[in-house]
Amino acid sequence: MERTNDTTYLESYEAISGNGYELTLYRISRKCNANVPQAADKGPMLFIHGLGSDSSTWMKKTDEESDTIGMKYALEGYDVWYGNMRGSGPSRTHKLDYYDADGWLHRDGFFWEYDYNDLAEEDLPAMIKKVYEVSGHCKKVTVIGHSLGATI
């Protein structure tokens, strides 16, 4: 369980893309945020960040009096998720990465060799699949993207 700067509690999940990238997703916790309804009757909503950013973009408040956009949707009954594309801060690991006996990280030599097609064909479907798995009962996942997130 993680906590953002506006005291929103998040659950952390990992999705694995088809080519081995470990992608971190955060979900607004319905258990630990007292104002959030326990039932997410409007279905899941996945927010995807823009180029050179990560999901924290969606968690920043525009002013101290209002909730973040994700919290507004959670309060309306949506199951809110934040995705982190490969290469963003929370999603910088790969199944082929390993630590040696001395504790040094050895990264797959091709980690940074990908393009927008890989994000659209590998990462986004893996994140949507994880949302389906965890949510269990949904018919669709609404995806909201900014910049790169809207492109893929």
C-alpha positions as CSV (number, residue, x, y, z in Angstrom):
1,M,0.0,0.0,0.0
2,E,1.4,3.4,-1.0
3,R,0.4,6.9,-0.1
4,T,0.3,9.9,-2.4
5,N,0.8,13.5,-1.3
6,D,-2.9,14.1,-1.0
7,T,-3.3,11.1,1.4
8,T,-4.8,8.9,-1.2
9,Y,-3.9,5.2,-0.5
10,L,-3.0,3.1,-3.5
11,E,-2.6,-0.6,-4.1
12,S,0.3,-1.6,-6.3
13,Y,0.1,-4.3,-9.0
14,E,2.5,-5.7,-11.6
15,A,1.6,-6.6,-15.2
16,I,4.1,-8.4,-17.5
17,S,4.1,-7.4,-21.1
18,G,4.4,-10.1,-23.8
19,N,8.1,-9.4,-24.2
20,G,9.0,-9.4,-20.5
21,Y,8.7,-5.8,-19.3
22,E,7.5,-5.5,-15.7
23,L,4.9,-2.7,-15.6
24,T,3.7,-1.1,-12.4
25,L,0.0,-0.2,-11.9
26,Y,-1.5,1.6,-9.0
27,R,-5.1,1.4,-8.0
28,I,-7.0,3.7,-5.7
29,S,-7.7,1.6,-2.6
30,R,-11.4,1.2,-1.8
31,K,-10.4,-0.4,1.6
32,C,-8.3,2.5,3.0
33,N,-9.9,5.6,1.6
34,A,-12.9,6.3,3.8
35,N,-14.7,8.6,1.3
36,V,-14.5,6.2,-1.6
37,P,-17.6,3.9,-2.0
38,Q,-16.8,0.2,-1.5
39,A,-18.6,-0.7,-4.7
40,A,-17.1,0.3,-8.0
41,D,-20.4,0.0,-9.9
42,K,-19.3,2.1,-12.9
43,G,-16.4,-0.2,-13.9
44,P,-12.6,0.3,-14.1
45,M,-10.9,3.3,-15.6
46,L,-7.2,3.2,-16.5
47,F,-5.2,6.4,-16.7
48,I,-2.1,6.4,-19.0
49,H,0.6,9.1,-18.6
50,G,2.4,11.2,-21.3
51,L,5.9,11.0,-22.8
52,G,8.7,11.4,-20.3
53,S,6.4,11.1,-17.3
54,D,4.8,8.5,-15.1
55,S,1.5,7.9,-13.4
56,S,2.2,10.5,-10.7
57,T,1.1,13.1,-13.3
58,W,-2.5,12.0,-12.6
59,M,-2.0,12.2,-8.9
60,K,-1.1,15.9,-8.6
61,K,-3.7,18.3,-7.3
62,T,-4.5,21.5,-9.3
63,D,-5.3,23.3,-6.1
64,E,-5.6,22.4,-2.4
65,E,-9.3,22.5,-2.3
66,S,-10.1,20.0,-5.0
67,D,-9.5,16.2,-5.4
68,T,-7.3,14.8,-8.1
69,I,-9.0,13.7,-11.3
70,G,-8.6,10.0,-10.3
71,M,-10.1,10.6,-6.9
72,K,-13.1,12.4,-8.4
73,Y,-13.8,9.4,-10.6
74,A,-13.3,7.0,-7.7
75,L,-15.8,9.0,-5.6
76,E,-18.3,8.7,-8.5
77,G,-18.0,4.9,-8.4
78,Y,-15.2,4.1,-10.8
79,D,-12.4,1.6,-10.1
80,V,-9.5,3.9,-10.8
81,W,-6.1,2.6,-12.0
82,Y,-2.9,4.4,-13.0
83,G,-0.6,2.7,-15.5
84,N,3.1,3.2,-15.9
85,M,4.6,2.5,-19.3
86,R,8.0,0.7,-19.7
87,G,10.9,3.0,-19.0
88,S,9.0,5.3,-16.6
89,G,10.3,5.4,-13.1
90,P,8.0,2.7,-11.6
91,S,8.4,0.4,-14.6
92,R,12.1,0.0,-15.2
93,T,12.6,-3.7,-14.8
94,H,12.5,-6.7,-17.1
95,K,12.2,-10.4,-16.5
96,L,15.7,-10.9,-17.9
97,D,17.2,-8.4,-15.3
98,Y,19.2,-10.1,-12.4
99,Y,21.5,-9.3,-9.5
100,D,24.8,-11.0,-9.3
101,A,26.4,-12.4,-6.1
102,D,27.9,-8.9,-5.3
103,G,24.6,-7.2,-5.6
104,W,25.2,-5.5,-9.0
105,L,22.2,-5.2,-11.3
106,H,22.6,-6.7,-14.8
107,R,20.0,-5.4,-17.2
108,D,18.9,-7.0,-20.5
109,G,21.1,-5.2,-23.2
110,F,18.0,-4.5,-25.3
111,F,15.9,-2.9,-22.5
112,W,15.7,0.6,-24.2
113,E,15.2,-0.7,-27.7
114,Y,11.4,-0.3,-28.2
115,D,9.1,2.1,-30.0
116,Y,5.5,3.3,-29.7
117,N,4.2,0.2,-31.4
118,D,5.6,-1.9,-28.6
119,L,3.8,0.3,-26.0
120,A,0.5,-0.1,-27.9
121,E,0.9,-3.8,-28.8
122,E,2.5,-5.1,-25.6
123,D,2.2,-2.8,-22.6
124,L,-1.3,-1.4,-22.9
125,P,-2.9,-4.9,-23.5
126,A,-0.9,-6.3,-20.5
127,M,-2.2,-3.5,-18.2
128,I,-5.8,-3.9,-19.4
129,K,-5.5,-7.7,-18.8
130,K,-4.3,-7.1,-15.3
131,V,-7.2,-4.7,-14.6
132,Y,-9.6,-7.4,-15.9
133,E,-8.0,-10.1,-13.8
134,V,-8.2,-8.0,-10.6
135,S,-11.6,-6.4,-11.2
136,G,-13.1,-9.7,-12.2
137,H,-16.6,-8.7,-13.2
138,C,-16.1,-5.9,-15.7
139,K,-17.2,-5.9,-19.3
140,K,-14.9,-3.1,-20.4
141,V,-12.0,-0.9,-19.2
142,T,-12.2,2.8,-20.0
143,V,-8.7,4.1,-20.9
144,I,-7.9,7.8,-20.5
145,G,-4.5,9.0,-21.9
146,H,-2.5,12.1,-22.0
147,S,0.0,12.9,-24.8
148,L,1.7,9.5,-25.4
149,G,-1.0,7.8,-23.4
150,A,-3.6,9.0,-25.9
151,T,-1.5,8.0,-28.9
152,I,-1.2,4.4,-28.1
